Amino acid sequence: MDSEAMLAVFDQQIRQDAPADSPGAVVERVGGVVRQVGAQHEWNGVLWSDLDEDTADAAIAAQVRHFTSLGLEFEWKLYSHDRPTDLGDRLRAAGFVPEPPETLLVARVEDLPVEVRLPDGVRLVPVTDPAGLDLVTAVHEQVFGTDGSRLRQRMLDQLTRDPQSLSVVLAMAGEQPVCAARLEFNPGTEFAGLWGGGTLAEWRGRGIYRAMVAHRARIAAERGYRYLQVDASDQSSPILRRLGFAALSTTTPYLHRP
């Protein structure tokens, strides 16, 4: 994979020309900024910016005013190749708080394994209703230690209003959910996104996460998507690289709360 060329394709399709990622959200293009605006439980934030040293501070201030006027917290999704090079410092000076950085990984779907190999006693179950989302949320909260209520509402909106935009799956050991993951489709692009993929600590190291990737890669292939994209933590990045994903950049969420 030509990483530089692939990054340009990703930036164009997923950031500059981004489709909204939930039924109630809209993508707006204002000056040198592409942002998504939705309800409280939806993802609100800046997807792309084309700024320089002379325009960055004014653009940051404008976004703070806009989202604050709506009473919304929002995220400025900063990538390491974004400009100006000190954009992160400028965001911090404007009151944004950075979260841990993640690695942007991309793979061609045709290069990924699609055979699902699970440990004995574990099965995959598609999630299509609120009861299943309750289990997904419970796994999310145990694995990541954060409240999953907003994520649950976003997934419920998608499954109810636009079910073709999302595929959610649980790994079950008997009646216990041990891993949850989702695959989000970006209409009009060549990319589908891997999200979640959290496994309970006592079930790690048994190949469940890899099986979840293979399961979602198969679905993406069936739907005709060429690439899978992941914002990977330090924990999942080594597994994904072994499966064939390549690192293109790093991304850091900068959060602003009104």
N, C-alpha and C positions, 0 to 999 in steps of 0.2 A: 504494500500500500504506500502510495506517495502521500506522506503525512501532511505536507504543506497544502497540496491540492485538496486532500480530503477535508482538512480544516476549513478551507475556503467554501467548500460545498456545504459543510455543516453550518457555518456562520450564515450563509445565504438562506438556506432552507429552514433552519430551526430557530434562528435568531432574527435576521433581518425581515424575512417573509413569514414569520411565525404564525401558524394557526392558533386560535384560542384552544387551551387545553381542557376546558370544561364548558358545558352548554350555556352557563350563565355569564361567562366572561367575554370581554371584547379586547381585541388588540388594537392599540392606537399608535399612530406614528406622528410624533410632534417634534419638529426640528430634527435634531440629531439623535433622537431617542425613540426606541420602540418599547412600549410598555403594555402590560396586560392589567386590566381593571375588572374586578368582579365583586361578588359579595364577600362578607367577612370571612366565611369559611373557605373561599377559593384562594388560589395563589394570586397574589397581587405583586407586581414588581416590574423592574426594568430588565428586558431581555437582551437588548443590544444598544450600543451607543457609538456614535461616530463623532468624537470630541477631540479637542486639542487643548493646549495649555491656556488658550485665550477664551475658550467656550465652556470648559468643564464646570467651573464653579457656578456659573449662571444656570447651566442645565441641571446640576444637582439641586440647587435651591428651588428651581421651578418644579421638580418632581416632589420635593418635600412639601411644598405648598399645595400641590395638587392632591396628593394622597392624604395629607393632614386635613385638608378641607372636607374630605370624604370620611374622615374618622377611621382610616385604614392604616394598619401597619403594612409595610411592604419591604420587598427584598430587591436590592440591586445586585443582579447576578454578574459578578465580575470575573472575567477570564484573564489569565496571565498574559495573553497576547493583546489585550485591550489597550487603548491609548487614551490619554497620555499615560506614561509609565508610572506616574505617581497618583493615579486615580484612586487607588485604595487609601492613600494618605488623605486625599481630599474628602473622601467619603467619611473617614473617621473624624475629620475636623468638623464635618457637618452633622455629627451625632449618630452616625451609623455604627453598629457593632458587628464585627466580623465573626462568623462561625468557622469551624475547622474547614480547611480547604479539602477539596476532593479532586480526583483525577478524571479528566474527560477521556473515556475509552470508547473506541469505535471498532467494529468488526464487520466484515462482509458476512451476511447470513449464510451464503453458500460455503463459507470456510469453517463454519461452526459445527460441532457434533450435535446431532438431533436425537440420538438414541438415549432414552431415559432409563437410567440405572439407579434403582432405589434399594436401600437396605431392606432386609426381610421385615415384614410387618408394617411397612410404610407405603402409603398409597397417595396419589394426587387426586384432589377433588376440586372441580371448578366451583367458583363462587358466583352466584347469580341472585342472591336475595339478602335481605337485612340480617337474617340469622347468621349467614356465612360471613358477612361483613363484621358482625360482632366478634367472631373468632379471629378474623384478620386483625382487627383493632387490638384485641387482647395480645396477640403475638407481637405486634408492633410495639406496644407499650412495654412489654417485658424485655424485648430485645434492645430497643433504642432508648428506653427510659424517658420517653416524652409522651405527652397527652396525644391521643390519636383521634379525638372527637371530630376535629375539623377534617382530617383525612377521611374518616368514615363518611362524613356528609358529602365530601367531594366525590368519593367513589359511588355513593348511593345515587347522587345526581346523574352521574355518567351512566350507571347501569339502568336507571329509570328512563332517562331522557335521550340517551345516545349510546345504547349498549354496544354498538359496533366500534366504539372508540376505546374500549378497555377490555382486557382479559385478566381476571384475578384467579389465583390458584392457591390452595392450601395443601401442605403435606400433613397427612394425618397418621398418627401411630395409634391404632385403635380409635378411641374417641377423643384423643388429645391432639390438638393442633400443634405442630412442632416447627413449622416454617410457613411463611406467607410471602407472596410475591405478586407483582402485577406487570402487565405489558401494556403500554399506552401507545396507541397508533396516532400518527400525525398525518392527517389527510392532506393530500396534495404534495407530500414529500416522499423521499426514499427511506426515511428513518422511522423506526419504532424504538421506543425507550424502555429499558429495563429499570424498574423501580422496586423498592422494598427489598425482597430477598433476605429477610431476617430469619435466622435460625436460633432456636433456644440453645443456650450455652451447652446444656448436657447432651444435645444431639449434633453438635458440630463435629467435623472430622469424619463424617460417614458418607459423604458424597451427595447429601441432600441439596445443597446449594447448587452444585454442578448439574444435578438432575433438573432443578428448576430452570436453569439457564437453557438446557437442551430442550425442555418442554416449550419454553417461550420462543426459542429460535425456530422450532418446527412450526409453530403457529404463525410467526412472522413470515416464514417462507411460503406457507400456504396462502397468506394474504398478499403476497407479491412484494414485500418490502425487501430492499437490497441491503440495508445496514441496520445494525443494532447499536444503540448509544447507551452509555452508562456513566453516571456521575459516581465514581467508585470511592469508597472509603479505603483507608490503608489496610483494612482487614480483608475486603473482597477483591481489591486490585490484583494481588498475586494470583489468585485463582483464575480471574478473568484473563489475565495475560497468558497464563498457561493454556487457556482454551482458544487463544488466537486473537484477543483484543489488543489493539495498539493504542498507546497513550498519545493524545494530540495536544493537550493543554491541561492546565489546572483551573479549577473554578472555585471561587470563594463567595458564599452568600454574605452580603452585608445587609443587616436588618435595621430598619428604622421604625420606631414605635411612636405614635403621636402622643 
